[in-house]
Amino acid sequence: MPNPSAPRQNGKQLDPAVRKTNFEEVAQIFTKEEALAEANRCLHCQNARCQANCPVGVQIPAFIALVKDGKVGEALAKIMETSLLPAICGRVCPQEKHCEGNCVLKEKFGSVNIGMLERYTADTARKEGLLKAPVCAKPTGKKVVCIGSGPSSIAAAAELARAGHDVTVLEALHAFGGVLRYGIPSFRLPREVIDNEIATVKSMGVKFKTDVLVGASEKVADLLNEFDAVYIGSGAGLPTMLGIPGESSVGVYSANEFLTRVNLMQAYKFPQTDTPIRIGKHVVVLGGGNSAMDAARCAMRLGPDTVTVAYRRSAAEMPARAAEVLHAQEEGVQFDYLITPKEVLHDENGRVTGLKCTRNELGEPDAKGRRRPVEIPNSEFVLPADTIIVAIGQRPNPIIAKTTPELKTTERGVLALDEQGKTTLPGVYAGGDIIRGGATVLLAMKDGIEAARRINTYLNEGK
Amino acid sequence: MQENTILVKEPLNSAVVKFVIYKPLIARSAKAGQFVILRGREGGERVPVTLVDWDSEKGTITVIIQAIGKSTAMFNSLKQGEQFLNVAGPLGTPVEIKNYGTVAVVGGGVGIAEVYPIARALKEAGNRVIAVLGARTQELLILENEMTELCDKTVCATDDGSHGMKGMVTDAIQALHDGGEKINAGFIIGPIPMMKFTARLMDKLGITPYASLNPIMLDGTGMCGCCRVTVEGKVRFACVEGPMFPARTIDFDELIRRTSEYKPLEKESLENFQKDHVCKCGLH
């Protein structure tokens, strides 16, 4: 019998004092006992709300039932019927907003730890050699290209390969994974997990190429000569900066740059690797999203005296996942709320010496229902800082739109789609941050999967 | 033929090497003023390097690399027949090629090689092209013959007077102006102080200056925002909006400060490399 009132298993984490000195994964995989105990809490609801709220439609009650029966390989196969990147989803999906946020046990006993169960299933099945790449349909003879190798493109590529198409993924950088590789740190998503999931997609026959920047190396129009359909999942682009005086001082990083140095270029291993990074004694991270948490926690691991996240509203409005905030706090990251940065102060060599700020109070809610920060008069003060990381968002990558005049964009610079999810160019589909601006890995994957289905329909209708 | 293979390696002087690399994808779409990102090894940096030439029929691109840090020293130790690990491009916005009238193309040191394709494109667009080439000393003055052959007029300046006039490129431009040359636009590539003073002089002489900027880059594809520069008081991203910008209002001093950020670490990295490196390039 299921035992929903048993305590929710949260798994173990590396000791904060140890983990802030390394880049190893913080959350440890469930033991078998933990997994069975947690699986036994699930009520296997009919019309399960968790499943209905999963962006990629994972059959949650069914896979958990298989875990409970000790059939990890079958459980993974069940997950992979709808989602081909389970080891990634199990780690970086904001489950509290999707499945776990809708679990019927949430209020009374605490939601089932679906994220950790998914990860347990994916990691254990792989380790025990029970992972089977999905069977691909008979070759259709159609060729599809996916631009970018981030979560959206990989999800699309896997679905398209499963449908029997000949799929090629083009990546601009030297390594695959997009934001999973350059944005998300290894202590949340180990590099071998990305490598493994991509290897699975490769084993389905998908071809992967590095160093191809579509819009520069090849135009979308060139690709349409070679391929029957195109999926654009080229992701985020240039960072949004604050536009305050002194922002170009030496020691001011965008979160994109800081995270790319650390995660993609492995600057924390310098001089074994060749890309350097400089960290001061007092790091200030501006922003309150997941990138801000990633940047703050990476910064902490580079050994400064203090890392402070400065956010313009209060803790309640912060968009970052609660678990990430907690992990950051455990590692010694400080949080300072209701702050608006006004000016980056610097010495005569242009190096950052501090951040002039004002204090805010919360005013009326904005269009999204979050209370607006309102500056308190005469509240100016200086935060000590010699490294500042600006993590307030980014714009979509501009290169494809700029070099493909047939593709329409909105005033926000994202690609415009019609109701069928098509761009304004026939045969060209898009998803992820290039249509959303800035979203989560899971929404990007959802876009990729849905676009793959539309591409199937488009190709099957014959062109 | 394997992509990224070095077909020709030709040392131009003690620290500067010319590479012809097999890379058809880039060769067929490159334009004057664009660059590529090179990587030499796993764990290696992504280094932006200006395209000097390309041949769409042979599928080759040409770059000229000056060994100044570990990565460039390592590139220059690669042998003919070996491969770069990664070659990505062509990146950046091409220079706007049109008939400006009379133009000066100004190259300092390795910048001479980098400004060469721009000179060629401007010449093809019907401009009268004057090349102004500068270097510390004669040995470092590269591509003089190619420039002389291409351009309507070529003047050289060396700091020590070992070749051409003694002085800076600014002295040469002033001399051209004093001699009655009416120049409409200038395209400058070289060390940042040289670009700063050349742009300033051109502006004073009524010549519209453009300069190709070399901020630190990471991805080079419009993602990280590391390469931001200030032009007309606005933040611009050199990897996608540049690298060539109207130079009258570029904040060159900021660029100097931002490009100096990693100098001590780069020095450490180079010293480590030289200590361990069994030289096969003949440059040390």
Contacts between the chains, C-beta under 8 A, distances in Angstrom:
chain1	res1	chain2	res2	distance
A	172	B	88	6.6
A	172	B	219	7.5
A	172	B	221	4.7
A	173	B	88	7.7
A	173	B	219	6.1
A	173	B	221	7.2
A	174	B	39	5.7
A	174	B	46	7.2
A	174	B	85	7.3
A	174	B	86	4.4
A	174	B	88	7.4
A	182	B	219	7.4
A	182	B	223	7.5
A	182	B	224	8.0
A	210	B	86	6.5
A	210	B	88	7.7
A	211	B	86	5.3
A	211	B	87	6.3
A	211	B	88	4.0
A	212	B	25	6.9
A	212	B	88	7.6
A	213	B	88	6.2
A	213	B	89	7.3
A	213	B	91	6.8
A	213	B	221	5.3
A	216	B	29	7.5
A	216	B	89	6.6
A	216	B	90	5.9
A	216	B	91	5.8
A	216	B	221	7.8
A	217	B	25	5.1
A	217	B	26	6.6
A	217	B	29	6.8
A	217	B	88	7.4
A	217	B	89	6.7
A	217	B	90	7.2
A	218	B	25	6.8
A	218	B	29	7.4
A	219	B	29	7.9
A	235	B	223	7.9
A	236	B	223	6.9
A	237	B	222	5.1
A	237	B	223	5.8
A	238	B	222	5.7
A	238	B	223	7.0
A	238	B	225	5.4
A	238	B	237	5.6
A	238	B	240	7.3
A	239	B	224	7.5
A	239	B	225	4.0
A	241	B	225	7.3
A	241	B	228	7.4
A	241	B	235	6.0
A	243	B	235	7.7
A	247	B	235	7.5
A	248	B	228	6.4
A	248	B	230	5.9
A	248	B	235	7.0
A	248	B	251	7.7
A	248	B	254	5.5
A	248	B	258	6.8
A	250	B	257	5.4
A	250	B	258	5.9
A	250	B	260	7.6
A	250	B	261	5.1
A	251	B	261	7.8
A	253	B	226	7.9
A	254	B	224	6.7
A	254	B	225	4.0
A	254	B	226	7.4
A	256	B	223	6.0
A	256	B	224	4.6
A	256	B	225	5.5
A	257	B	218	6.0
A	257	B	224	4.3
A	257	B	225	5.6
A	257	B	226	4.4
A	260	B	218	5.4
A	260	B	219	6.3
A	260	B	223	7.2
A	260	B	224	4.8
A	260	B	226	8.0
A	261	B	218	6.6
A	264	B	219	7.8
A	265	B	45	7.2
A	265	B	46	7.5
A	265	B	218	6.9
A	266	B	43	6.7
A	269	B	43	7.4
A	270	B	265	6.9
A	270	B	269	7.3
A	271	B	265	7.7
A	271	B	268	6.3
A	271	B	269	4.9
A	271	B	272	5.5
A	272	B	43	6.6
A	273	B	43	4.1
A	273	B	44	7.7
A	274	B	43	6.3
A	274	B	44	5.1
A	274	B	45	4.3
A	274	B	70	6.0
A	274	B	71	5.6
A	274	B	269	6.3
A	275	B	45	5.0
A	275	B	46	7.7
A	275	B	218	7.5
A	276	B	262	4.6
A	276	B	265	3.9
A	276	B	266	6.9
A	276	B	269	7.2
A	278	B	261	6.6
A	278	B	262	6.9
A	278	B	265	7.1
A	349	B	257	6.5
A	350	B	254	6.9
A	350	B	257	3.9
A	350	B	258	7.6
A	397	B	221	7.6
A	397	B	222	5.5
A	397	B	223	6.5
A	398	B	222	5.9
A	398	B	240	6.3
A	399	B	221	7.0
A	399	B	222	5.4
A	399	B	240	6.4
A	402	B	240	7.9
